[in-house]
Amino acid sequence: MGSYDRRWLETAVKASVVVLCITAALKLVTFLQHPPEIDLTDPILHVRESWIHFVGGCAEVAVATALLWTSSTLLRGVILATVGAQFLWYHAALWLAGGRGRCPCLGSAWGWIGMSESAAEFAAITIAALLLLTGIVNCVYGWRQGATGPA
């Protein structure tokens, strides 16, 4: 793997860490502010959204930490692809279930800045797709590096 490829992968992983930290912070701030809508039951997971905000925010911090901790391109790829796929699965399940049209991914932040629910949903799906894509690319490079030795 060339130095350009390695720099691109490192930049993409660091950007993913930043995104995960931002979404974790938004979830945890929403949890602490406890707006009325987080007492609703999530239509997919069947738990209160406050629980999703707390556990999800903490999990995203743990994932971001794991991405910074490991230097394995393949492991980073597996982590990012898993998180991205899980987020996309949730959005697909929400859509199929005829959910309220928004997911708790961004906490209440979309309302703070005057963003419509559809724009917030688009942003959340875009973030999930980019995490998945970054994960897949890291997996391919990591597997190729393992199969052919360090480049």
Short mmCIF file of the C-alpha atoms (twelve columns), coordinates in Angstrom:
data_MODEL
# 
_entry.id   MODEL 
# 
loop_
_atom_site.group_PDB 
_atom_site.id 
_atom_site.type_symbol 
_atom_site.label_atom_id 
_atom_site.label_alt_id 
_atom_site.label_comp_id 
_atom_site.label_asym_id 
_atom_site.label_seq_id 
_atom_site.Cartn_x 
_atom_site.Cartn_y 
_atom_site.Cartn_z 
_atom_site.pdbx_PDB_model_num 
ATOM 1   C CA . MET A 1   0.000   0.000   0.000  1 
ATOM 2   C CA . GLY A 2   1.467   3.332   -1.027 1 
ATOM 3   C CA . SER A 3   1.933   6.301   1.266  1 
ATOM 4   C CA . TYR A 4   -0.928  8.140   -0.475 1 
ATOM 5   C CA . ASP A 5   -3.295  5.222   0.215  1 
ATOM 6   C CA . ARG A 6   -2.186  5.012   3.837  1 
ATOM 7   C CA . ARG A 7   -2.657  8.770   4.350  1 
ATOM 8   C CA . TRP A 8   -6.130  8.602   2.804  1 
ATOM 9   C CA . LEU A 9   -7.121  5.696   5.041  1 
ATOM 10  C CA . GLU A 10  -5.758  7.440   8.145  1 
ATOM 11  C CA . THR A 11  -7.624  10.642  7.255  1 
ATOM 12  C CA . ALA A 12  -10.856 8.738   6.630  1 
ATOM 13  C CA . VAL A 13  -10.567 6.896   9.959  1 
ATOM 14  C CA . LYS A 14  -9.810  10.118  11.839 1 
ATOM 15  C CA . ALA A 15  -12.799 11.808  10.167 1 
ATOM 16  C CA . SER A 16  -14.956 8.849   11.221 1 
ATOM 17  C CA . VAL A 17  -13.705 9.217   14.802 1 
ATOM 18  C CA . VAL A 18  -14.664 12.902  14.760 1 
ATOM 19  C CA . VAL A 19  -18.123 12.105  13.373 1 
ATOM 20  C CA . LEU A 20  -18.679 9.390   15.985 1 
ATOM 21  C CA . CYS A 21  -17.599 11.751  18.780 1 
ATOM 22  C CA . ILE A 22  -19.954 14.459  17.516 1 
ATOM 23  C CA . THR A 23  -22.928 12.106  17.254 1 
ATOM 24  C CA . ALA A 24  -22.084 10.653  20.684 1 
ATOM 25  C CA . ALA A 25  -21.968 14.145  22.181 1 
ATOM 26  C CA . LEU A 26  -25.313 15.032  20.574 1 
ATOM 27  C CA . LYS A 27  -26.913 11.887  21.990 1 
ATOM 28  C CA . LEU A 28  -25.489 12.427  25.472 1 
ATOM 29  C CA . VAL A 29  -26.438 16.116  25.561 1 
ATOM 30  C CA . THR A 30  -29.971 15.182  24.499 1 
ATOM 31  C CA . PHE A 31  -30.030 12.529  27.226 1 
ATOM 32  C CA . LEU A 32  -28.959 15.086  29.833 1 
ATOM 33  C CA . GLN A 33  -31.446 17.703  28.649 1 
ATOM 34  C CA . HIS A 34  -34.171 15.049  28.633 1 
ATOM 35  C CA . PRO A 35  -36.653 16.612  26.193 1 
ATOM 36  C CA . PRO A 36  -40.149 15.039  26.249 1 
ATOM 37  C CA . GLU A 37  -39.705 13.128  22.971 1 
ATOM 38  C CA . ILE A 38  -37.014 10.863  24.407 1 
ATOM 39  C CA . ASP A 39  -39.549 9.269   26.725 1 
ATOM 40  C CA . LEU A 40  -41.193 7.708   23.669 1 
ATOM 41  C CA . THR A 41  -40.683 4.031   22.928 1 
ATOM 42  C CA . ASP A 42  -38.502 3.325   19.917 1 
ATOM 43  C CA . PRO A 43  -40.495 1.421   17.252 1 
ATOM 44  C CA . ILE A 44  -37.563 -0.833  16.328 1 
ATOM 45  C CA . LEU A 45  -35.737 -1.576  19.573 1 
ATOM 46  C CA . HIS A 46  -38.835 -1.284  21.810 1 
ATOM 47  C CA . VAL A 47  -37.047 0.619   24.558 1 
ATOM 48  C CA . ARG A 48  -37.271 4.237   25.627 1 
ATOM 49  C CA . GLU A 49  -35.305 6.601   23.424 1 
ATOM 50  C CA . SER A 50  -33.572 8.016   26.498 1 
ATOM 51  C CA . TRP A 51  -31.934 4.618   26.970 1 
ATOM 52  C CA . ILE A 52  -30.882 4.593   23.286 1 
ATOM 53  C CA . HIS A 53  -29.335 8.050   23.653 1 
ATOM 54  C CA . PHE A 54  -27.327 7.066   26.713 1 
ATOM 55  C CA . VAL A 55  -26.177 3.622   25.590 1 
ATOM 56  C CA . GLY A 56  -25.685 4.718   21.980 1 
ATOM 57  C CA . GLY A 57  -23.621 7.746   22.982 1 
ATOM 58  C CA . CYS A 58  -21.425 5.665   25.275 1 
ATOM 59  C CA . ALA A 59  -21.028 2.968   22.596 1 
ATOM 60  C CA . GLU A 60  -19.984 5.541   20.004 1 
ATOM 61  C CA . VAL A 61  -17.316 6.877   22.370 1 
ATOM 62  C CA . ALA A 62  -16.080 3.293   22.871 1 
ATOM 63  C CA . VAL A 63  -15.987 2.682   19.106 1 
ATOM 64  C CA . ALA A 64  -14.104 5.950   18.508 1 
ATOM 65  C CA . THR A 65  -11.615 4.956   21.204 1 
ATOM 66  C CA . ALA A 66  -11.141 1.517   19.654 1 
ATOM 67  C CA . LEU A 67  -10.497 3.105   16.251 1 
ATOM 68  C CA . LEU A 68  -7.795  5.306   17.753 1 
ATOM 69  C CA . TRP A 69  -6.334  2.468   19.822 1 
ATOM 70  C CA . THR A 70  -5.787  -0.074  17.042 1 
ATOM 71  C CA . SER A 71  -3.414  0.356   14.144 1 
ATOM 72  C CA . SER A 72  -4.786  -2.644  12.235 1 
ATOM 73  C CA . THR A 73  -6.332  -1.460  8.988  1 
ATOM 74  C CA . LEU A 74  -8.425  -4.611  8.777  1 
ATOM 75  C CA . LEU A 75  -9.764  -4.281  12.331 1 
ATOM 76  C CA . ARG A 76  -10.572 -0.616  11.778 1 
ATOM 77  C CA . GLY A 77  -12.403 -1.606  8.629  1 
ATOM 78  C CA . VAL A 78  -14.417 -4.295  10.375 1 
ATOM 79  C CA . ILE A 79  -15.370 -1.875  13.164 1 
ATOM 80  C CA . LEU A 80  -16.426 0.911   10.792 1 
ATOM 81  C CA . ALA A 81  -18.252 -1.394  8.391  1 
ATOM 82  C CA . THR A 82  -20.144 -2.982  11.289 1 
ATOM 83  C CA . VAL A 83  -21.165 0.378   12.764 1 
ATOM 84  C CA . GLY A 84  -22.147 1.801   9.369  1 
ATOM 85  C CA . ALA A 85  -24.137 -1.311  8.456  1 
ATOM 86  C CA . GLN A 86  -25.884 -1.300  11.844 1 
ATOM 87  C CA . PHE A 87  -26.907 2.343   11.412 1 
ATOM 88  C CA . LEU A 88  -28.197 1.654   7.888  1 
ATOM 89  C CA . TRP A 89  -30.063 -1.441  9.112  1 
ATOM 90  C CA . TYR A 90  -31.773 0.645   11.769 1 
ATOM 91  C CA . HIS A 91  -32.827 3.290   9.238  1 
ATOM 92  C CA . ALA A 92  -34.139 0.641   6.851  1 
ATOM 93  C CA . ALA A 93  -36.052 -1.072  9.650  1 
ATOM 94  C CA . LEU A 94  -37.491 2.266   10.777 1 
ATOM 95  C CA . TRP A 95  -38.619 3.028   7.237  1 
ATOM 96  C CA . LEU A 96  -40.118 -0.465  6.749  1 
ATOM 97  C CA . ALA A 97  -41.948 -0.215  10.077 1 
ATOM 98  C CA . GLY A 98  -43.430 3.121   9.063  1 
ATOM 99  C CA . GLY A 99  -41.544 4.852   11.862 1 
ATOM 100 C CA . ARG A 100 -42.002 8.457   12.872 1 
ATOM 101 C CA . GLY A 101 -39.627 9.562   10.130 1 
ATOM 102 C CA . ARG A 102 -36.648 10.340  12.330 1 
ATOM 103 C CA . CYS A 103 -34.184 8.302   14.220 1 
ATOM 104 C CA . PRO A 104 -32.475 9.254   17.474 1 
ATOM 105 C CA . CYS A 105 -29.067 9.343   15.742 1 
ATOM 106 C CA . LEU A 106 -28.566 13.085  16.041 1 
ATOM 107 C CA . GLY A 107 -30.377 13.548  19.320 1 
ATOM 108 C CA . SER A 108 -32.382 16.762  19.403 1 
ATOM 109 C CA . ALA A 109 -29.705 18.673  17.500 1 
ATOM 110 C CA . TRP A 110 -31.694 18.785  14.293 1 
ATOM 111 C CA . GLY A 111 -34.360 20.794  16.098 1 
ATOM 112 C CA . TRP A 112 -31.829 23.155  17.698 1 
ATOM 113 C CA . ILE A 113 -30.554 24.364  14.339 1 
ATOM 114 C CA . GLY A 114 -33.913 24.426  12.586 1 
ATOM 115 C CA . MET A 115 -33.179 21.402  10.395 1 
ATOM 116 C CA . SER A 116 -36.215 19.573  9.043  1 
ATOM 117 C CA . GLU A 117 -36.764 15.931  9.992  1 
ATOM 118 C CA . SER A 118 -36.171 14.833  6.397  1 
ATOM 119 C CA . ALA A 119 -32.864 16.743  6.241  1 
ATOM 120 C CA . ALA A 120 -31.787 15.223  9.563  1 
ATOM 121 C CA . GLU A 121 -32.690 11.760  8.296  1 
ATOM 122 C CA . PHE A 122 -30.722 12.387  5.093  1 
ATOM 123 C CA . ALA A 123 -27.717 13.540  7.139  1 
ATOM 124 C CA . ALA A 124 -27.900 10.463  9.380  1 
ATOM 125 C CA . ILE A 125 -28.155 8.064   6.412  1 
ATOM 126 C CA . THR A 126 -25.274 9.832   4.654  1 
ATOM 127 C CA . ILE A 127 -23.110 9.514   7.768  1 
ATOM 128 C CA . ALA A 128 -23.980 5.818   8.066  1 
ATOM 129 C CA . ALA A 129 -23.209 5.181   4.389  1 
ATOM 130 C CA . LEU A 130 -19.850 6.967   4.651  1 
ATOM 131 C CA . LEU A 131 -18.925 4.960   7.754  1 
ATOM 132 C CA . LEU A 132 -19.811 1.747   5.909  1 
ATOM 133 C CA . LEU A 133 -17.874 2.772   2.799  1 
ATOM 134 C CA . THR A 134 -14.828 3.785   4.840  1 
ATOM 135 C CA . GLY A 135 -15.035 0.453   6.644  1 
ATOM 136 C CA . ILE A 136 -15.244 -1.546  3.427  1 
ATOM 137 C CA . VAL A 137 -12.267 0.277   1.893  1 
ATOM 138 C CA . ASN A 138 -10.226 -0.296  5.067  1 
ATOM 139 C CA . CYS A 139 -11.214 -3.987  5.058  1 
ATOM 140 C CA . VAL A 140 -10.111 -4.398  1.440  1 
ATOM 141 C CA . TYR A 141 -6.784  -2.671  2.021  1 
ATOM 142 C CA . GLY A 142 -6.267  -4.483  5.317  1 
ATOM 143 C CA . TRP A 143 -7.027  -7.865  3.774  1 
ATOM 144 C CA . ARG A 144 -4.830  -7.118  0.777  1 
ATOM 145 C CA . GLN A 145 -2.004  -6.039  3.079  1 
ATOM 146 C CA . GLY A 146 -2.378  -9.240  5.118  1 
ATOM 147 C CA . ALA A 147 -2.571  -11.436 2.026  1 
ATOM 148 C CA . THR A 148 0.429   -9.883  0.258  1 
ATOM 149 C CA . GLY A 149 2.470   -8.614  3.189  1 
ATOM 150 C CA . PRO A 150 3.226   -4.986  3.955  1 
ATOM 151 C CA . ALA A 151 3.279   -2.842  0.837  1 
# 
